Every structure is written in structure tokens, then in C-alpha cells.
Amino acid sequence: MTHPRITLFRSLAVALLACSCSQESGPTGAWAGANADAGEAGAIASDSGVEDGAAPEGAAGADGDSGAEGAAPEDGALPDGAVSDGAADDALVPDATGSDSPSGMTSCVSVAHIGDSLTYYTQPSLTAAYAGVGATVLINAYGGRAIKQKVAEDPMTGLGAVAEIKSGGFGGCWVVALGTNDTANIAAGAWYTRVEAIDEMMNAIDPAGTATVMWVNTYTTKTSGYYANDNMVLWNEALVEAQQHWKNMKVFDWASIADDGTAPYSDGIHHTAAGYEVRNAAIAKALAGFFPLP
């Protein structure tokens, strides 16, 4: 005889599976993870299929702002294993920012910038910052976006953004400002590793490894939850590890700037307007430093 309480638990499990948490690809049973974004309600989605796993009970807003079905709690106590890889004592070191361009300009006259909410909510400022170093920019961003996952309202993942940009014949430089949601999703139990996600993104951009790419690393002031900075450190280390294969990728160490408090945060993940101005100017300056105008 089946105990009534077991029957109830099975019913709840079926109900949880019905919440539209989905994924780009991956094995059955991996859940969509942690990301949703400011003002972006709805389940984590992707370009294919419906996710087959249930999100953690009590899941709440991701990217630090508002709730979404299937989103992992970002502000509660860090669960066992949330910082799954363990922050290394001797962290891998990202690239130096690059020497200042004598002219302050970049040789990257055309830039494709792919990002999440840290890009989406500040596009005019970012466009102006790139223009200041001589670059025109094509921005493709959405709140809650990750390389292999997205919120339901986002028409594409990070990988989808690369495909769309390349379909238009783009042949310039790439700036990737993804990772905040990715590393939180992985901490929450996503089916892929940090290095795997980075490798997929770089392979999508150019499998030959010849395209010019700058990747902006991650930082939060959170001390607990899936968006804790310990998980950002793990992502940043994975970026440096990925450079062993992707010699065409420079890693802009945004975290070292954010850590000194010069780019104020509004919620530990997103910046104030003044903070975004600092971030955007730093990204553009780093591009000119890594890839200066001859």
C-alpha cells in the first residue's frame, strides 16, 4: 500500500516538472539553474526542449532582482556544494589590462558585444564608451542570459547570439560579457562545467581560434547564495584556464577594478548608474589597451 504522504510528494514533483525550465542542451535531469534577471519574470528557457529537472524548493530571483520559476535563491545561505569547485588559494591570474594605446583608440573598429543584464540595461552608455575609443558596436544582450541558458522572454542564449551575429556576416572583434549567470547556474547544479561553457562559446565564435576576443570577467559583492563572489572567482579562474587552448582570447580583469569600490553596486550584482559608467569606460579602455590602433 502506498503511503498518502509519498503520493503527495510524487504529485508535487510532477507539478514542479511542469514549470517551463529548459535548456540549450544536456542530459535529462539537469535543471535550468539560477538565472533570471531584473524585471524578467518567467522560467529559465533555451532554444530547445523543456528542462526535465525540478528547481530547488523556494527558488527566488536570480541575477539578484526579481523572481522567476526555476531560479535558484541568490541571497540565502550558501547550500552545501554551492561553491562546487572550491575557490583556489592561488587563483589563476587574468591578463594585464594591456598598455594604454598611445592614441587611446582601438584597432577594433567594429565590435560585437554579447552580454546579460550588466549590458542590457546600460546600452547607450556602453555604445558611447566604445565610440570614445573609435569602435562601433553591435550589442546583443538580455537580462538573465547565460551561454547555454536564458530566461523565457530572451529570444536566444549566448550561443544563439553568436549565431545570429555571424549570420549577418560580422567579421570584427568580439567582446563577451557573460559569466555571472553561468557560474551561478553551475553552482545551482547545471549539467555543464565552467570550462565547457567557455569552450563552447569560443568555438561558436571561431573554431579556428583566430578571431579577436576579449572576455570581461565577473564580480559581485555577494557573500552567500549562488551569486556569491566565490562562484565568480571560480568562473574567472576557468577563463584563464581556457586561455591555454584559446590563445586568441584576452581576459579583461574587471573584478580587480570592481573590488576597489570605484563602480558602486545597487544590489551586489548590478551597478548604480555611476557604477555602469565606470564599468563601460573600463571595458572600452581595456579593448584599446589589448588591441591598440597601430
PELIN-V886928 format. One record per residue. RES is the residue in three letters. PHI is phi in whole degrees, -180 to 180 (none if undefined). Layout:
res=[RES:RES]
phi=[PHI:PHI]
This chain:
res=[MET:THR:HIS:PRO:ARG:ILE:THR:LEU:PHE:ARG:SER:LEU:ALA:VAL:ALA:LEU:LEU:ALA:CYS:SER:CYS:SER:GLN:GLU:SER:GLY:PRO:THR:GLY:ALA:TRP:ALA:GLY:ALA:ASN:ALA:ASP:ALA:GLY:GLU:ALA:GLY:ALA:ILE:ALA:SER:ASP:SER:GLY:VAL:GLU:ASP:GLY:ALA:ALA:PRO:GLU:GLY:ALA:ALA:GLY:ALA:ASP:GLY:ASP:SER:GLY:ALA:GLU:GLY:ALA:ALA:PRO:GLU:ASP:GLY:ALA:LEU:PRO:ASP:GLY:ALA:VAL:SER:ASP:GLY:ALA:ALA:ASP:ASP:ALA:LEU:VAL:PRO:ASP:ALA:THR:GLY:SER:ASP:SER:PRO:SER:GLY:MET:THR:SER:CYS:VAL:SER:VAL:ALA:HIS:ILE:GLY:ASP:SER:LEU:THR:TYR:TYR:THR:GLN:PRO:SER:LEU:THR:ALA:ALA:TYR:ALA:GLY:VAL:GLY:ALA:THR:VAL:LEU:ILE:ASN:ALA:TYR:GLY:GLY:ARG:ALA:ILE:LYS:GLN:LYS:VAL:ALA:GLU:ASP:PRO:MET:THR:GLY:LEU:GLY:ALA:VAL:ALA:GLU:ILE:LYS:SER:GLY:GLY:PHE:GLY:GLY:CYS:TRP:VAL:VAL:ALA:LEU:GLY:THR:ASN:ASP:THR:ALA:ASN:ILE:ALA:ALA:GLY:ALA:TRP:TYR:THR:ARG:VAL:GLU:ALA:ILE:ASP:GLU:MET:MET:ASN:ALA:ILE:ASP:PRO:ALA:GLY:THR:ALA:THR:VAL:MET:TRP:VAL:ASN:THR:TYR:THR:THR:LYS:THR:SER:GLY:TYR:TYR:ALA:ASN:ASP:ASN:MET:VAL:LEU:TRP:ASN:GLU:ALA:LEU:VAL:GLU:ALA:GLN:GLN:HIS:TRP:LYS:ASN:MET:LYS:VAL:PHE:ASP:TRP:ALA:SER:ILE:ALA:ASP:ASP:GLY:THR:ALA:PRO:TYR:SER:ASP:GLY:ILE:HIS:HIS:THR:ALA:ALA:GLY:TYR:GLU:VAL:ARG:ASN:ALA:ALA:ILE:ALA:LYS:ALA:LEU:ALA:GLY:PHE:PHE:PRO:LEU:PRO]
phi=[none:-80:-68:-56:-67:-64:-60:-63:-62:-63:-64:-65:-62:-62:-64:-65:-65:-76:-74:-69:-87:-135:-145:-70:-167:131:-71:-57:103:-81:-92:-68:96:-101:-95:-150:-137:-57:72:-105:-79:115:-80:-68:-129:-154:-79:-146:79:-119:-61:-103:-118:-90:-76:-60:-61:77:-59:-139:-51:-120:53:92:-122:-124:-70:-151:-60:83:-84:-85:-65:-104:-122:-92:-64:-68:-72:-55:82:-63:-89:-70:-94:80:-69:-77:-68:-103:-67:-65:-104:-74:-61:-62:-62:101:-70:-62:-65:-53:-92:76:-113:-110:-78:-83:-75:-129:-130:-104:-114:-111:-152:-113:-64:-66:-100:-57:-87:-142:-64:-61:-64:-67:-60:-66:-65:-65:-59:-66:-110:89:-115:-95:-127:-106:-101:-131:-151:-160:-64:83:-74:-132:-63:-114:-139:-161:-79:-58:-75:-76:-71:-159:-82:-60:-64:-64:-64:-60:-61:-65:-65:-67:-65:-88:84:-62:-136:-95:-88:-118:-121:-110:-120:-120:146:-61:-74:-59:-69:-69:-60:-66:-62:-81:118:-60:-81:-120:-98:-64:-64:-61:-64:-64:-61:-63:-66:-66:-66:-66:-67:-166:-61:-78:71:-110:-67:-81:-133:-119:-111:-87:-80:-118:-162:-137:-100:-71:-112:-147:85:-66:-94:-58:-64:-56:-74:-67:-60:-62:-64:-62:-67:-65:-60:-67:-60:-65:-64:-62:-99:-99:-70:-85:-104:-101:-108:-82:-82:-61:-59:-69:-78:-61:-67:-88:84:-80:-120:-57:-102:-92:-145:93:-123:-98:-95:-74:-58:-66:-64:-65:-61:-65:-61:-65:-63:-67:-63:-64:-64:-64:-59:-67:-71:-73:-129:-74:-69:-59]
